[in-house]
């Protein structure tokens, strides 16, 4: 993951931001229709998504609107 030269923090997607305390169980394209029911309370340093956006996949820095998830059929 590329890092900012000024802050040494990861460079996130334009629809996301770096945080030192993101959820351990983010909503992704893979689990959007069946989100995790239980999650441990762990702070995870990583890129999080802006409101309304979800992770494309676990470990991805890409944040997308749910309707733009890969494999989503646009009507």
Residue pairs with C-beta under 8 A, 6 or more apart in sequence:
1 10
1 11
1 47
1 61
2 10
2 11
3 9
3 10
3 11
4 10
4 11
9 18
10 18
10 46
10 47
10 61
11 61
12 18
12 47
12 48
12 61
12 63
13 47
13 49
13 61
13 62
13 63
15 49
15 50
15 53
15 63
15 64
16 47
16 48
16 49
16 50
16 53
16 61
16 63
17 47
17 48
17 50
18 45
18 46
18 47
18 48
19 45
19 46
19 47
19 48
20 43
20 45
21 43
21 44
21 45
22 43
22 44
22 45
22 46
22 47
22 48
23 39
23 44
23 48
24 39
24 40
24 41
24 42
24 44
25 35
25 36
25 39
25 40
26 48
26 49
26 54
26 55
26 58
27 35
27 54
27 55
28 54
28 55
28 56
28 57
28 58
28 60
29 54
29 55
29 56
29 57
29 64
29 66
29 69
29 70
29 71
29 72
30 57
30 58
32 54
32 66
32 69
46 61
47 61
47 63
49 55
49 63
50 63
52 65
53 63
53 64
53 65
54 63
54 64
54 65
54 66
54 69
55 62
55 63
56 62
56 63
56 64
56 69
56 70
66 72
67 74
